[in-house]
Amino acid sequence: MNSQYHSKKINDEYSYIKNIIKAVIFIDKLKKISMKNNENILLGRINDNGPLFYISKNDLINHIGIFGLSGFGKTTTCMRVLEGLASNGYKILVFDWHGEYERFIKSIGGYSIKLGVDDYGINPLMVMINNDISEHIGFLTDMFTEAFQLSMPQSYILRKILLEIISKSNIQGLTINRIIEELSSKKGQYVSNYEVEIRMALLRRLEPLNYGVSKSIFNATKVLSANELLSSNISINFKNLSEEGLKRIVAYTIMRILY
């Protein structure tokens, strides 16, 4: 027992020392990169009286994350990074989930699009890349499955309905209303009551998309395009969309347009 305790104590001390060494190396790296040049963006000071800290624009080429507790400055830090990029000629596109960036985006010469208020919208059913029907149906199925946490049977039925609608009336006939009509129809063609139950469950998930703000977004006269999204500094304000599933659908669709 004493031998095991002694071994554990040595391992704990070794881990503690190793973490201290890592911290020292990390601080040393901070000091080295915290030097002003044209490729860096000022974030602030390492501590109250410490040197200025800059982040390299090259570090922003890939994905980055900003983490912290509520009120610790995540949004402020993000705005500082975006402001630095905008001042260097980069175009900014913000997915403003809670409506926090409107004033900021205007301060750097851009504008905010308020989904559900401004007459802007986007119909994910019509955003098809490379005219590939099979790929488009796969994208729509995956998007709705992720946005509404559909079960595998619900996902399968949705894919089946999308195929049926497109085979009858091509891509132009693919609307939320048409999907809901197909889910609601009861013509005795189902093989079991189980499939009817799946369709009804799927209907309850998707039917709200055919009313209110959701309907206005899918049928808006001004449709968001890649050219517009990339031509200026823009924040897309999701605050007025109460349904999290709808927010995700719009976000997924915009990313599909851009990427």
N, C-alpha and C positions, 0 to 999 in steps of 0.2 A: 504493500500500500504506500509506504514512504517513498519507494522507488518511483512508483507511478506519479505521485504528487510532485516529486522533484523534477521528473521529466516534463510534466505539464507546465510547471513554473518556468522552466528554461525555455520551452516553446512560446509561452506567453510573453516572456521578456524579449525573446528574439523577434517576435511579431511586432512588439511595441517599438523596438529600436529600428526595425525595417521601415515602419510607418513614419518615424521621425525623419529618416534619411530621405524617403520619398517626398515628404513635405518640404525639406530643405532644397532638394533638387527642383521641385515645382516652383518654389519662391524664386530661385535663381533664374529659372526660365522666364518667369514673369518680368524680372528686372531686365533681362536681355531683350525681350520683345517690347517692353514698355518704353520704346524710344521713338520719338516723333520722326516720321518721314511721310512722303506723299502717298505711300501705300497703306497707311494706318489710319484708324478712326479712333478719336479720343472718347473713352468711356468715363473716365474719372480718375480718382486716386486709389492706389492700393489700400491705403488707410488714411486717417485724418491728416497726417503730416508727411505721408509717403510720396514717392514719385508718381507722376502721371502715368496712367495705364492706357495703352493703345491696343486695339485689336487689328490684325492685318486683314485687309480685304480678301487676301487669298484664303483665309480661314473661313470665309463666308461662301465659298464656291459650293461646298457640300452642305448637307443638312446640319443645323446647329440647334441646340435646345437651351432655353433660359429657365432655370428652376429656382424656386424660392417660396416662402410662405406668403400669404396674403398681405399686401401692403409693404413688401420688402423691395419693391422697385422693378419688378419684371417688365411691366409695360413701359416704364420710363427708360429702362435700359434698351428695350427693343426700339423705342422711338429714337434714342440717341444713335443707334446703329443705322436705322433707316435714314435719318437726317444726314449722317455722314456719307452714306451711299448716294443719296439724292444730290448732295453738293458736288459729287464727283461724276455726275451725269447719268447715273443709273436710274431706270424707271422702277417705281415701287408699286406693288399690288398687295393690298392688305385684306385678308379675310377677317373682318371686324366682327367677331362673334357677339360681343356685348355692347357695341356702339361706343367704343372708347377713343377711336382714332379720327373722328370727323374733323375736329379742330386742328389736329396735327397735320393731317393730309392737306388741308387748305393752306396751312402755314408754309408748306414747301411747294405751293403752286399747283396742287392737284385738286381733286373734287371727290365727294362721297356719293355713292349710289345707295339709296335706302330701299332695300327690297321690301315689297309690300306697301310702300308709300309712293315712291317714284314709279313712273310707268315703264319700268325696266323688268324684263323677265328672261326666262330661258326655258326651253322645252327639252328636257333630256332625251325624250323619246325620238326627237328629230336630229339629234347631234350624232351623225354617223361618220366615222373616219374611213377613208379609202373605199367607200361604197361596198363594204364587206358586211352582208346581212348577218352571216353567222357570228362574226366577231361582235357586231352591234348587239345582237340578242344576248350573247354571253355577257357583254358589259352591263346591259340593263338588268339582267338577272342578278349578277353579282352585286350591282349597286343597290338595288332594292333589298336584296337579302342582307347586306351589311347595314344599310340605313335603318331597316325595320326589324332586324334580328329575326328573319324568317327561318322557319324550320326547313329541313331538307325536303319534306313532302310539299310544303308551300312553295319553295323555290322551284321545284320540278313542275308544279302546276302552272306557275307564272311563266316559265320558259315555254311550256306547251301552248299557253294562250297567246303569247307573243308570236310564236310560229304560225298559229292558226290565223291570226289577224293579218299578218304580213302576206301569207299565202293567198288570202282572199282579196286584199285591197292594197297591197304593197306598202311601203313605208309611210306614204301620205295618210293612210287610214289608221295609223298607230297613234291613238290619243288615250289620255287617262280615262275619258268617258267611255271609250270603246272597250277598254280593259274591264272597267266596272260592269258594263253591260254583259260582257262575256261571263264574268264571274257570277252575275245575278241571274242569268238565264237558266231555266230548269226545263229542259226539253226531253228528259229521259234518256240522254245519251251517256250518262255516267255509268260506270261499271259497278259502282257500289255506293252505299250511303257514306262510307268513309271518305270517298272523294268529294262528295257534296259537303261534308263537314270541313274538309280542308279548304275548299273554295270559299265557304262562308267565313272561315277564319281569316283568309287572305283578303276577302272583301272588307272586313272590319278594319284591317290595317290600311288599305289603300283608298277607301271611299272618302275619307276627309280631304284627300288631295284634290277632289273635284269641287270643293267649296271654298269660299272666302279668299284669304290671302294666297293660298296655294293655287287656286284656279286663276287668279289674276297674274301670278308669276308665269304659269305655264302658257297663258294666252295673251301676254302683254304685246303691245304694238312695237315697242323698242326691244329688240333681242340683243343681248350681249354678244359681242364678237371678239375674236382674237385680236384683230387690228385695233379695236377700241381699247381693249384691256391692256395692250402693250404700248399704246401711244402716249400715255400720260401717267402721272402719279394718281392712283385710284385706291380708295378704300370701299369695299363692298360691305355694307352694314346689314348684318343678319339679325339685329336686335328685335325687329318687329315680327320675326318668324318664331312663333311659340313652339312649334313642333320640331323637336330635335331631328327627327327623321327627315323632315323637309330641308332643314339646314344642311344635313349631310348630302342629300341628293343634289342640291344646288352646288355645293362645294365640289363634289365629285365630278359633276358635269363641267364646271369651269376648268378644273384641272385637266379633264379629258380634251377640252378645246385647245388648251395651251400646250399640252405634252403629247 
